[in-house]
Amino acid sequence: MIELGMTVGEIKDKTNQELGNLDSRIRYARREHGHTHGRVEDIERTLWMARDIARTQGQKISALETMLANQMNMCQKRFSNMEAAQLELEKEVRYLRKRRN
């Protein structure tokens, strides 16, 4: 801070010192801003990668669910066919037993 009793030289020195301090603070703030900005970019990049991975995983899960549903339908049809075949076999067995007796 500049006082009333200071000479021009002292004022000049004090002003230069304060300007130097401000310069240092500005450089420090720029460095910090650069680090922060870099970190923000890293975080954004990580988020985009996570979204892409999640989207890909979601697509894989959807495809697997579709495949599972198709397999279940196919199994259900086969089971129905097996039930029908079993009924036919039972009917045939009854018929053959009647003929034998």
GUKOLZA-430636 format. One record per residue: x, y, z of N, C-alpha, C in turn; residue number from 0; residue in three letters. Coordinates in nm, 4 decimals. Each point is the difference from the previous one (the first is absolute). Example, Ala and Ser with C-alpha at 12.3 -4.5 7.8 and 13.67 -1.06 7.14 Angstrom:
<pts>
         nx         ny         nz        cax        cay        caz         cx         cy         cz     i    aa
     1.3190    -0.5690     0.7800    -0.0890     0.1190     0.0000     0.0900     0.1200     0.0000     0   ALA
    -0.0350     0.1050    -0.0720     0.0820     0.1190     0.0060    -0.0770     0.1090     0.0730     1   SER
</pts>
This chain:
<pts>
         nx         ny         nz        cax        cay        caz         cx         cy         cz     i    aa
     0.0838    -0.1173     0.0000    -0.0838     0.1173     0.0000     0.0888     0.1243     0.0000     0   MET
    -0.0383     0.0992    -0.0739     0.0786     0.1232    -0.0129    -0.0381     0.0951     0.1135     1   ILE
     0.1044     0.0550     0.0662    -0.0228     0.0918     0.1117     0.0360     0.1415    -0.0430     2   GLU
    -0.0471     0.1002     0.0721     0.0224     0.1400    -0.0360     0.1463     0.0416     0.0086     3   LEU
     0.0760    -0.0551     0.0897     0.1385     0.0425     0.0203     0.1002    -0.0671    -0.0926     4   GLY
    -0.0437    -0.0766    -0.0978     0.0917    -0.0735    -0.0870     0.0513     0.0893    -0.1124     5   MET
     0.1231    -0.0264    -0.0409     0.0578     0.0749    -0.1126    -0.0456    -0.0654    -0.1294     6   THR
     0.0243     0.0694    -0.1091    -0.0391    -0.0511    -0.1311     0.0687    -0.1343    -0.0274     7   VAL
     0.1262    -0.0117     0.0362     0.0738    -0.1252    -0.0204    -0.0605    -0.1135     0.0797     8   GLY
    -0.0355     0.0311     0.1254    -0.0619    -0.1030     0.0841    -0.1359    -0.0419    -0.0565     9   GLU
    -0.0750     0.0998    -0.0476    -0.1314    -0.0291    -0.0593     0.0170    -0.0888    -0.1226    10   ILE
     0.1018     0.0348    -0.0814     0.0270    -0.0783    -0.1206     0.0381    -0.1439     0.0371    11   LYS
     0.0870    -0.0149     0.0996     0.0411    -0.1337     0.0439    -0.1196    -0.0797     0.0531    12   ASP
    -0.0788     0.0672     0.0820    -0.1176    -0.0663     0.0592    -0.0990    -0.0412    -0.1097    13   LYS
    -0.0203     0.0887    -0.0966    -0.0915    -0.0295    -0.1109     0.0509    -0.1184    -0.0808    14   THR
     0.1299     0.0003    -0.0292     0.0586    -0.1120    -0.0749    -0.0132    -0.1317     0.0769    15   ASN
     0.0199     0.0092     0.1312    -0.0134    -0.1204     0.0832    -0.1436    -0.0530    -0.0056    16   GLN
    -0.0964     0.0900     0.0134    -0.1408    -0.0410    -0.0045    -0.0369    -0.0539    -0.1378    17   GLU
     0.0529     0.0638    -0.1054    -0.0246    -0.0502    -0.1352     0.0600    -0.1395    -0.0178    18   LEU
     0.1193    -0.0192     0.0549     0.0635    -0.1326    -0.0058    -0.0838    -0.1044     0.0721    19   GLY
    -0.0518     0.0383     0.1172    -0.0866    -0.0920     0.0753    -0.1264    -0.0345    -0.0793    20   ASN
    -0.0599     0.1042    -0.0608    -0.1199    -0.0240    -0.0806     0.0320    -0.0896    -0.1193    21   LEU
     0.1152     0.0260    -0.0616     0.0440    -0.0821    -0.1129     0.0141    -0.1465     0.0417    22   ASP
     0.0609    -0.0213     0.1160     0.0166    -0.1368     0.0510    -0.1353    -0.0655     0.0245    23   SER
    -0.0904     0.0758     0.0593    -0.1337    -0.0541     0.0265    -0.0721    -0.0360    -0.1298    24   ARG
     0.0140     0.0877    -0.1005    -0.0645    -0.0263    -0.1292     0.0581    -0.1264    -0.0634    25   ILE
     0.1332    -0.0135     0.0010     0.0634    -0.1196    -0.0567    -0.0463    -0.1261     0.0744    26   ARG
    -0.0043     0.0104     0.1328    -0.0441    -0.1139     0.0806    -0.1456    -0.0360    -0.0340    27   TYR
    -0.0849     0.1038    -0.0095    -0.1416    -0.0245    -0.0320    -0.0136    -0.0639    -0.1382    28   ALA
     0.0819     0.0455    -0.0959    -0.0045    -0.0590    -0.1347     0.0406    -0.1476     0.0041    29   ARG
     0.1068    -0.0282     0.0753     0.0443    -0.1400     0.0119    -0.1106    -0.0856     0.0618    30   ARG
    -0.0576     0.0515     0.1073    -0.1074    -0.0742     0.0663    -0.1186    -0.0187    -0.0938    31   GLU
    -0.0332     0.1057    -0.0740    -0.1108    -0.0087    -0.0952     0.0317    -0.1050    -0.1062    32   HIS
     0.1247    -0.0005    -0.0470     0.0418    -0.0989    -0.0999    -0.0129    -0.1412     0.0533    33   GLY
     0.0441    -0.0211     0.1245    -0.0120    -0.1336     0.0606    -0.1465    -0.0383     0.0164    34   HIS
    -0.0789     0.0960     0.0484    -0.1422    -0.0263     0.0204    -0.0679    -0.0292    -0.1329    35   THR
     0.0314     0.0818    -0.1009    -0.0610    -0.0191    -0.1317     0.0368    -0.1379    -0.0550    36   HIS
     0.1267    -0.0376     0.0163     0.0439    -0.1324    -0.0448    -0.0733    -0.1109     0.0723    37   GLY
    -0.0203     0.0174     0.1299    -0.0721    -0.1010     0.0778    -0.1453    -0.0091    -0.0443    38   ARG
    -0.0611     0.1172    -0.0267    -0.1391     0.0003    -0.0467    -0.0098    -0.0738    -0.1333    39   VAL
     0.0954     0.0267    -0.0905    -0.0007    -0.0704    -0.1286     0.0167    -0.1502     0.0197    40   GLU
     0.0880    -0.0393     0.0929     0.0188    -0.1428     0.0288    -0.1290    -0.0622     0.0527    41   ASP
    -0.0667     0.0722     0.0892    -0.1254    -0.0503     0.0571    -0.1063    -0.0125    -0.1091    42   ILE
    -0.0096     0.1031    -0.0867    -0.0977    -0.0059    -0.1090     0.0285    -0.1173    -0.0925    43   GLU
     0.1274    -0.0194    -0.0325     0.0390    -0.1116    -0.0873    -0.0369    -0.1336     0.0661    44   ARG
     0.0267    -0.0111     0.1299    -0.0336    -0.1225     0.0730    -0.1509    -0.0240    -0.0002    45   THR
    -0.0773     0.1078     0.0189    -0.1460    -0.0137    -0.0014    -0.0501    -0.0468    -0.1359    46   LEU
     0.0552     0.0585    -0.1077    -0.0412    -0.0420    -0.1348     0.0342    -0.1462    -0.0229    47   TRP
     0.1184    -0.0406     0.0449     0.0397    -0.1404    -0.0156    -0.0943    -0.0904     0.0791    48   MET
    -0.0342     0.0430     0.1222    -0.0913    -0.0791     0.0837    -0.1375    -0.0105    -0.0660    49   ALA
    -0.0473     0.1117    -0.0588    -0.1297    -0.0032    -0.0694     0.0041    -0.0962    -0.1182    50   ARG
     0.1091     0.0075    -0.0769     0.0136    -0.0901    -0.1150     0.0019    -0.1455     0.0443    51   ASP
     0.0756    -0.0280     0.1056     0.0076    -0.1371     0.0515    -0.1373    -0.0448     0.0492    52   ILE
    -0.0688     0.0893     0.0726    -0.1332    -0.0345     0.0514    -0.0964    -0.0261    -0.1155    53   ALA
     0.0076     0.0840    -0.1046    -0.0867    -0.0184    -0.1163     0.0298    -0.1352    -0.0658    54   ARG
     0.1283    -0.0299    -0.0169     0.0403    -0.1274    -0.0609    -0.0471    -0.1170     0.0855    55   THR
     0.0201     0.0116     0.1317    -0.0444    -0.1070     0.0903    -0.1517    -0.0152    -0.0060    56   GLN
    -0.0703     0.1132    -0.0072    -0.1460    -0.0044    -0.0105    -0.0438    -0.0710    -0.1270    57   GLY
     0.0704     0.0281    -0.1107    -0.0323    -0.0665    -0.1264     0.0270    -0.1500     0.0099    58   GLN
     0.1113    -0.0359     0.0642     0.0313    -0.1425     0.0171    -0.1068    -0.0685     0.0848    59   LYS
    -0.0400     0.0662     0.1083    -0.1025    -0.0569     0.0882    -0.1304    -0.0175    -0.0764    60   ILE
    -0.0359     0.1007    -0.0795    -0.1225    -0.0078    -0.0789     0.0059    -0.1167    -0.0982    61   SER
     0.1150    -0.0160    -0.0659     0.0165    -0.1113    -0.0945    -0.0101    -0.1338     0.0728    62   ALA
     0.0623    -0.0090     0.1181    -0.0069    -0.1242     0.0777    -0.1424    -0.0292     0.0467    63   LEU
    -0.0723     0.1050     0.0393    -0.1394    -0.0193     0.0418    -0.0834    -0.0530    -0.1156    64   GLU
     0.0233     0.0558    -0.1208    -0.0724    -0.0453    -0.1193     0.0325    -0.1460    -0.0294    65   THR
     0.1291    -0.0335     0.0066     0.0407    -0.1386    -0.0243    -0.0639    -0.0939     0.1022    66   MET
    -0.0012     0.0421     0.1265    -0.0592    -0.0822     0.1055    -0.1496    -0.0196    -0.0241    67   LEU
    -0.0689     0.1081    -0.0384    -0.1436    -0.0104    -0.0279    -0.0247    -0.0962    -0.1163    68   ALA
     0.0831     0.0082    -0.1038    -0.0147    -0.0918    -0.1138     0.0231    -0.1446     0.0426    69   ASN
     0.1021    -0.0226     0.0812     0.0289    -0.1357     0.0489    -0.1156    -0.0525     0.0851    70   GLN
    -0.0548     0.0884     0.0839    -0.1122    -0.0419     0.0848    -0.1205    -0.0378    -0.0858    71   MET
    -0.0281     0.0794    -0.1033    -0.1119    -0.0318    -0.0898     0.0229    -0.1336    -0.0700    72   ASN
     0.1226    -0.0209    -0.0481     0.0329    -0.1242    -0.0682    -0.0154    -0.1190     0.0952    73   MET
     0.0492     0.0149     0.1225    -0.0125    -0.1074     0.0994    -0.1460    -0.0279     0.0325    74   CYS
    -0.0788     0.1065     0.0093    -0.1417    -0.0166     0.0306    -0.0701    -0.0770    -0.1126    75   GLN
     0.0341     0.0317    -0.1256    -0.0586    -0.0726    -0.1135     0.0411    -0.1466     0.0033    76   LYS
     0.1279    -0.0241     0.0263     0.0477    -0.1390     0.0064    -0.0688    -0.0761     0.1128    77   ARG
    -0.0174     0.0663     0.1131    -0.0669    -0.0640     0.1131    -0.1440    -0.0339    -0.0373    78   PHE
    -0.0670     0.0946    -0.0675    -0.1377    -0.0254    -0.0436    -0.0043    -0.1179    -0.0961    79   SER
     0.0964    -0.0043    -0.0926     0.0065    -0.1123    -0.0942     0.0253    -0.1311     0.0731    80   ASN
     0.0853     0.0039     0.1013     0.0288    -0.1208     0.0778    -0.1239    -0.0458     0.0762    81   MET
    -0.0757     0.0956     0.0544    -0.1237    -0.0361     0.0703    -0.0979    -0.0666    -0.0956    82   GLU
    -0.0109     0.0571    -0.1200    -0.0907    -0.0581    -0.0997     0.0472    -0.1399    -0.0383    83   ALA
     0.1303    -0.0159    -0.0187     0.0548    -0.1316    -0.0350    -0.0232    -0.0990     0.1132    84   ALA
     0.0147     0.0457     0.1243    -0.0226    -0.0882     0.1144    -0.1458    -0.0450     0.0039    85   GLN
    -0.0926     0.0926    -0.0259    -0.1421    -0.0362    -0.0017    -0.0274    -0.1035    -0.1093    86   LEU
     0.0619     0.0190    -0.1168    -0.0162    -0.0961    -0.1094     0.0544    -0.1367     0.0391    87   GLU
     0.1169    -0.0009     0.0648     0.0591    -0.1272     0.0434    -0.0877    -0.0697     0.1035    88   LEU
    -0.0526     0.0756     0.0945    -0.0884    -0.0587     0.1014    -0.1250    -0.0584    -0.0649    89   GLU
    -0.0521     0.0720    -0.0975    -0.1176    -0.0464    -0.0722     0.0321    -0.1308    -0.0743    90   LYS
     0.1167    -0.0025    -0.0641     0.0440    -0.1194    -0.0725     0.0197    -0.1180     0.0957    91   GLU
     0.0591     0.0267     0.1175     0.0209    -0.1055     0.0998    -0.1345    -0.0557     0.0454    92   VAL
    -0.0971     0.0859     0.0264    -0.1341    -0.0464     0.0417    -0.0636    -0.0860    -0.1095    93   ARG
     0.0150     0.0467    -0.1229    -0.0562    -0.0744    -0.1131     0.0639    -0.1385    -0.0102    94   TYR
     0.1335    -0.0040     0.0116     0.0708    -0.1282    -0.0092    -0.0360    -0.0919     0.1163    95   LEU
    -0.0179     0.0544     0.1180    -0.0389    -0.0817     0.1160    -0.1392    -0.0596    -0.0212    96   ARG
    -0.0893     0.0800    -0.0575    -0.1356    -0.0486    -0.0267     0.0049    -0.1143    -0.1011    97   LYS
     0.0813     0.0167    -0.1025     0.0106    -0.1030    -0.1042     0.0596    -0.1282     0.0555    98   ARG
     0.0949     0.0153     0.0907     0.0661    -0.1169     0.0571    -0.0973    -0.0778     0.0878    99   ARG
    -0.0846     0.0706     0.0686    -0.0939    -0.0662     0.0919    -0.1148    -0.0505    -0.0762   100   ASN
</pts>
